[in-house]
Amino acid sequence: MYDYQALVIGAGPGGYPCAIRLGQLGLKTLCVEKEAWGGVCLNVGCIPSKALINASLRLVEMRHADAMGLRVAGDVTVDMPALQAWKGQVVSKLTKGVEQLLKGNGVERALATARLLDAHTVELTSADGVRTVTAEHIVVATGSSPIQIPGFAFADAPILDSTGALALTEVPASLVVIGGGVIGLELGTVYARLGSKVTVVEMLDQVLPGVDPDAVKLLARKLKKDGVEVLLQTRALGWEAGDKGIIVKAAGKDGVERQLPADYALVTVGRRPNTEGFGLRELGVAFDGPFVKVDGQLRTSVPSVFAIGDLIGNPMLAHKATHDGEVVAEVIAGHDVVWDARAIPAVVFTDPEIAQVGLTEDQAKEQGRAIRIGKVPFAAIGKAIANNATDGFVKVLIDAESKVILGATIYGAHASDLISEASLAVELGAEALDVGLTIHAHPTLGEAFMEACKAAIGEAIHVLNR
């Protein structure tokens, strides 16, 4: 009756895993992508940003290697065109891999722009022309785009969004970052390490709203140490051309205007879901504010149409989108599943990294929960000392009565890797003693999470118990 059993619009971190899983489950599937396989994440987001972050961290390590008795002859320099070329190779390898995985799982592919004509019909516009296809089920995974603010149009060359910041072929002498959230601090600190004078303009009274204040406080000190100026409770008003570069105008809560000279202004004040132009509103799909409204199986108000990833709301994270996609594939295949993840980790790739999952201390207090906290500094962990990376801590929250792990915050090197064990613990409803009795390899950074769990119940070995 239909051309396809399932049609997925968008091949980002939500769409392509959905299509792959549909193929694995034996459904005839078409995946449509308008630009590049892997979507924003693989092409102009998660992956290229982490490539630049990694390179800038290596630069810092090389410049400070003498602390470990390693001598580097002469100054270490940055070749931005070569760095960009390497970043491009990383992206290309992954995007080609996505296409091969789709093909290997029997998923048909189309590079085209998609628009829903009705609940089962999609119009595809490509370089080859316009055609229509039908599908029993349609999954919309169109992602999100950077928010543009008044006075800072991305069409103007000195005004960058995250995509533009990732493509610079020279290190700017100075950079103003508007927005002290995750993307702003990640990209801003990259260029600070590469040699730029970076100023962050943030409207709120702290950077990284929603992140554990213990971690934010330490990061603020590190930013200052690294020469990054942070202007809190400050609003960016606009910009004008200067004698060299541009002048960004900003005002603090006292109303006094400041003029910030820069080569570029990077605007990172958030992202909005890509919902327009796909026929969703015309079809009568219900919305909840800017987001598509879905049920527990991620089905929209039109039963044959599903929505996943950034379209359906926070957290707007790639790994959450992937989980969405796999859940929807199972639902379409007729499996009795719902979206019920208990733990969604979040990571900020600053230096050091911040990662958290489950409840923070403030959230637990707001809920009126009685908690116990185990906190272990990396300075107490042998591997961290050997790595010359002792900044930071692991903090674990447990329910005071049941001892079930409610959440964790990690501030330090490799926090992004260490948070996975904490996520598993929260997802499984593990008790602190479950982790404490699990033998962890030594010497490893993972021992810090084990010690923090033990500290929460007064049984830590390498720190004094409260």
C-alpha positions in Angstrom: 0.0 0.0 0.0 2.9 2.4 0.8 6.3 2.8 -0.9 8.0 2.4 2.5 7.1 1.1 5.9 9.1 3.9 7.5 10.5 7.2 6.2 13.0 9.2 8.4 13.5 12.9 7.7 17.0 13.9 8.9 20.2 11.9 9.2 21.6 13.4 12.4 22.3 11.6 15.7 18.6 11.0 16.1 17.6 10.2 12.5 20.4 7.9 11.3 20.3 5.5 14.4 16.5 5.4 14.0 16.9 4.4 10.3 19.6 1.9 11.1 17.5 0.2 13.8 14.5 0.2 11.5 16.6 -1.6 8.9 17.8 -4.1 11.5 14.2 -4.8 12.4 13.5 -5.7 8.8 11.4 -2.7 7.8 11.7 -1.2 4.4 13.1 2.3 5.2 14.0 5.5 3.5 16.3 8.0 5.2 16.2 11.6 3.8 19.0 14.1 4.5 19.1 17.6 3.0 22.8 18.3 3.5 25.3 15.7 4.9 25.0 12.3 6.5 25.4 12.7 10.3 23.7 16.0 10.5 24.8 19.0 12.5 26.5 16.9 15.2 29.0 15.0 13.0 29.5 17.8 10.4 29.4 21.2 12.3 28.8 20.4 15.9 29.8 17.7 18.4 32.6 16.0 16.4 34.5 18.9 14.8 34.3 21.0 18.0 35.8 18.1 20.0 38.5 17.8 17.4 39.5 21.4 17.9 39.1 21.1 21.7 41.5 18.1 21.7 44.0 19.9 19.5 44.0 23.0 21.7 44.5 20.9 24.8 47.4 19.1 23.2 49.0 22.5 22.5 48.7 23.5 26.2 50.2 20.1 27.2 53.1 20.6 24.9 53.8 24.1 26.2 53.8 22.8 29.8 55.5 19.5 29.3 58.7 20.7 31.0 56.9 20.1 34.4 57.4 16.4 33.7 61.0 16.8 32.4 60.0 16.9 28.8 61.7 19.7 26.7 60.2 21.0 23.5 62.8 22.8 21.3 61.4 26.3 20.4 57.9 27.6 20.7 55.0 25.4 19.7 52.9 27.1 17.0 49.5 26.7 15.5 48.9 26.0 11.8 45.2 26.7 11.5 44.8 25.6 7.8 46.4 22.3 8.7 44.4 22.0 11.8 41.2 22.6 9.8 42.3 20.0 7.3 42.8 17.4 10.0 39.4 18.3 11.5 37.9 17.8 8.0 39.4 14.3 7.8 37.9 13.4 11.1 34.5 14.5 10.0 34.7 12.9 6.6 35.7 9.5 8.1 32.6 9.5 10.3 30.1 10.8 7.8 31.2 8.2 5.3 30.8 5.6 8.0 27.2 6.7 8.7 26.3 6.3 5.0 27.9 2.9 4.9 26.1 1.8 8.1 22.8 2.9 6.5 23.6 1.0 3.3 24.8 -2.1 5.2 21.5 -2.3 7.1 19.4 -2.1 4.0 18.3 1.5 4.4 17.6 3.4 1.2 19.0 7.0 1.2 18.1 10.2 -0.5 19.8 13.6 -0.4 16.8 15.9 -0.6 14.6 18.4 1.2 11.5 16.8 2.6 8.0 18.3 3.2 4.9 16.4 4.5 1.9 16.7 2.2 -0.3 14.5 4.4 0.0 11.9 7.1 1.6 9.4 4.8 3.0 11.4 1.8 6.3 13.3 1.6 7.5 15.6 -1.1 11.2 15.3 -1.8 13.0 18.1 -3.6 16.6 17.4 -4.8 19.0 18.3 -7.6 17.2 15.7 -9.7 13.8 17.4 -9.3 10.6 16.8 -7.2 9.0 13.5 -6.4 6.6 12.2 -3.8 6.8 9.0 -1.8 4.5 7.4 0.7 5.2 5.7 4.0 3.2 4.0 6.6 5.2 5.7 9.4 7.1 9.0 9.2 9.8 10.1 11.7 10.8 13.7 11.8 14.3 14.3 13.1 15.2 17.7 11.7 17.3 19.0 14.6 17.8 22.6 15.6 19.6 25.8 14.6 21.5 28.6 16.5 19.3 31.4 17.8 20.0 34.8 16.3 19.6 37.9 18.5 18.8 41.5 17.6 21.8 43.5 16.5 23.9 40.5 15.6 23.0 39.0 12.2 24.8 35.9 11.2 24.8 37.2 7.6 27.4 39.8 8.7 30.9 38.4 8.3 32.2 39.4 11.8 29.3 37.7 13.5 29.7 34.0 14.0 27.5 31.2 14.9 29.0 27.9 16.1 29.4 26.7 12.6 31.4 29.8 11.6 33.6 29.5 14.7 34.5 26.0 13.8 35.7 27.0 10.3 38.1 29.9 11.1 41.4 29.5 9.2 43.2 31.9 11.5 43.4 32.5 15.2 41.6 35.8 15.9 43.6 38.2 18.1 40.4 38.8 20.1 37.0 37.2 20.3 33.8 38.3 22.1 31.5 35.3 23.0 27.9 36.3 23.6 26.4 33.6 25.9 28.2 31.8 28.7 26.5 28.4 28.1 28.0 25.1 27.0 28.7 26.0 23.4 30.0 29.5 24.2 32.5 28.3 26.8 33.6 25.3 24.8 34.4 27.2 21.7 35.6 30.3 23.6 38.2 28.4 25.6 39.4 26.6 22.4 40.4 30.0 21.0 41.8 31.2 24.3 44.1 28.2 24.3 45.1 28.8 20.7 46.0 32.4 21.6 43.0 34.7 21.4 42.0 37.3 23.9 38.5 36.0 24.8 35.7 38.0 26.6 32.4 36.2 27.5 29.3 38.3 27.9 26.6 36.5 29.9 23.2 38.0 31.0 22.8 35.8 34.1 24.7 35.9 37.3 26.8 32.8 36.5 28.0 30.9 33.5 26.6 27.4 32.7 23.1 27.9 34.3 21.8 24.6 35.7 25.3 23.1 36.3 26.4 22.3 39.9 27.6 25.5 41.5 30.6 23.7 43.0 31.9 22.9 39.6 31.0 26.3 38.1 32.9 28.1 40.9 36.0 26.2 40.2 35.6 26.7 36.4 35.2 30.4 36.9 38.6 30.5 38.7 40.2 28.5 35.9 38.8 30.8 33.2 40.3 33.8 35.0 43.6 32.0 35.3 43.6 31.3 31.6 42.9 34.9 30.8 39.3 34.6 29.8 37.3 37.6 31.0 33.7 36.9 32.0 31.2 39.7 32.2 28.2 38.5 34.2 24.8 40.2 34.3 25.8 41.9 31.1 23.7 42.3 27.9 25.2 42.6 24.4 23.5 45.6 22.6 25.0 45.6 19.2 28.2 46.2 17.2 29.9 48.6 14.9 33.0 48.6 12.7 36.1 49.7 14.4 39.5 50.9 13.2 40.6 47.2 13.5 37.9 44.7 13.5 34.6 45.5 15.4 33.4 47.1 18.6 30.8 45.1 20.6 28.6 47.3 22.8 27.5 45.8 26.0 25.8 47.1 29.2 25.9 45.7 32.8 23.1 45.8 35.3 24.2 49.3 36.2 23.3 50.4 32.7 26.8 51.6 31.9 27.8 50.8 28.4 31.1 49.1 27.6 32.9 48.9 24.3 34.6 45.6 23.6 37.0 45.5 20.6 37.2 42.2 18.8 37.9 40.6 15.5 34.7 38.5 15.7 31.6 38.2 17.9 30.5 34.6 18.5 26.8 34.3 19.4 25.9 31.2 21.4 22.7 32.0 23.2 20.9 28.7 22.5 19.3 26.7 19.8 15.7 26.5 18.5 14.1 23.4 16.9 13.8 23.2 13.1 10.0 22.9 12.8 9.2 25.3 9.9 9.1 24.3 6.2 8.4 20.6 6.8 4.6 20.8 6.7 4.1 19.9 10.4 1.8 22.8 11.2 -0.1 22.5 8.0 -0.7 18.8 8.8 -2.1 19.8 12.2 0.7 18.4 14.4 0.3 19.8 17.9 3.0 21.9 19.5 4.1 22.7 23.1 5.6 26.1 22.8 8.4 25.9 20.2 8.6 22.1 20.5 6.6 19.3 18.9 4.3 17.6 21.4 4.7 13.9 21.7 3.4 11.0 23.8 5.4 8.4 25.7 6.2 6.6 22.5 7.3 9.9 20.8 4.2 9.9 18.5 2.8 13.3 17.6 -0.9 14.2 17.5 -0.9 12.7 14.0 -0.6 9.0 14.8 1.5 8.0 11.8 4.1 10.8 12.5 6.8 10.6 15.1 9.2 13.3 16.3 12.5 12.9 18.0 15.6 14.8 19.2 15.8 18.6 19.4 12.3 18.9 18.0 10.7 17.6 21.2 12.5 19.6 23.8 15.2 19.6 26.4 17.7 18.3 26.9 18.8 19.1 23.4 21.6 16.5 23.3 22.8 14.2 20.6 22.9 11.1 22.8 19.3 11.8 23.9 18.3 12.1 20.3 19.9 8.7 19.5 17.9 7.1 22.3 14.8 8.7 21.0 15.4 7.3 17.5 16.0 3.7 18.7 12.8 3.9 20.9 10.7 5.0 17.9 12.1 2.3 15.7 11.1 -0.3 18.2 7.6 1.3 18.4 7.2 1.3 14.7 8.2 -2.4 14.5 5.4 -3.2 16.9 7.3 -3.7 20.1 5.7 -2.7 23.4 8.2 0.0 24.5 8.0 3.5 25.8 10.5 6.3 26.5 11.4 5.9 30.1 15.1 6.7 30.5 16.0 7.7 34.1 19.4 9.1 33.4 20.6 11.5 30.7 24.2 12.6 31.2 25.3 16.1 30.2 28.9 17.1 29.5 30.7 20.5 29.1 34.0 20.1 27.3 35.8 22.9 29.0 39.2 22.4 30.7 38.7 20.7 33.0 35.5 19.0 31.8 32.3 19.0 33.7 29.8 16.1 33.6 26.7 15.5 35.5 23.8 13.0 35.6 20.6 12.7 37.7 19.9 15.3 40.4 22.3 18.0 41.5 22.5 19.1 45.1 20.3 22.1 44.5 17.7 20.1 42.7 17.5 17.6 45.5 17.1 20.3 48.1 14.3 21.9 46.0 12.5 18.6 46.0 12.9 18.4 49.8 14.8 15.2 49.6 17.0 14.0 52.5 20.4 13.3 50.9 23.9 12.3 51.8 26.9 13.5 49.7 30.2 11.8 49.0 32.9 14.1 47.5 36.4 13.0 46.5 39.0 15.3 45.1 41.1 14.0 42.1 44.1 15.1 44.2 43.4 11.9 46.3 43.6 9.6 43.2 46.9 8.1 42.2 46.2 8.1 38.5 45.2 11.8 38.5 48.5 12.7 40.2 50.4 10.6 37.7 48.5 12.4 34.9 49.4 15.8 36.4 45.6 16.4 36.3 44.5 16.8 39.9 42.1 19.7 39.5 38.5 18.8 40.3 36.4 16.3 42.2 33.7 13.6 42.0 30.5 14.3 43.9 27.9 11.7 44.5 24.4 12.2 45.9 22.5 9.4 47.5 19.1 9.1 49.2 19.8 9.4 52.9 17.5 6.4 53.8 17.7 4.0 50.9 21.3 4.9 49.9 20.2 4.8 46.2 22.4 6.9 44.0 20.4 10.0 42.8 23.0 11.9 40.8 26.6 12.7 40.3 28.8 15.7 39.2 32.3 15.3 38.0 34.7 18.2 37.4 38.0 17.2 36.1 40.0 15.6 33.3 38.1 12.9 31.4 34.8 13.7 33.2 33.1 13.0 29.9 34.3 9.4 30.1 33.8 8.8 33.8 30.2 10.0 33.8 29.0 6.8 32.0 29.5 4.6 35.1 27.5 7.2 37.1 24.8 7.2 34.5 24.5 3.4 34.6 24.3 3.5 38.4 21.4 6.0 38.3 19.6 4.2 35.5 19.8 0.9 37.4 18.8 2.4 40.7 22.0 1.2 42.2 22.9 1.8 45.8 26.2 3.4 46.8 27.4 0.1 48.3 26.8 -1.6 44.9 29.5 0.6 43.4 31.6 0.4 46.5 31.7 -3.4 46.4 32.6 -3.4 42.7 36.3 -3.9 42.3 37.7 -1.1 40.2 41.0 -1.4 38.4 44.0 0.5 39.9 45.4 2.9 39.1 42.5 4.5 37.2 40.5 7.7 37.3 37.4 5.5 37.7 38.4 4.8 41.3 37.3 8.3 42.1 33.6 7.5 41.5 33.9 4.3 43.6 35.6 6.3 46.4 32.9 9.0 46.2 30.1 6.4 46.5 31.9 5.0 49.6 32.4 8.4 51.0 28.6 9.0 50.9 28.1 6.1 53.3 31.2 6.8 55.4 33.5 4.0 54.0 36.0 5.8 51.8 39.6 4.7 52.1 41.6 7.5 50.4 39.8 10.5 52.0 38.7 11.2 55.5 35.1 10.3 56.1 32.7 12.8 57.4 
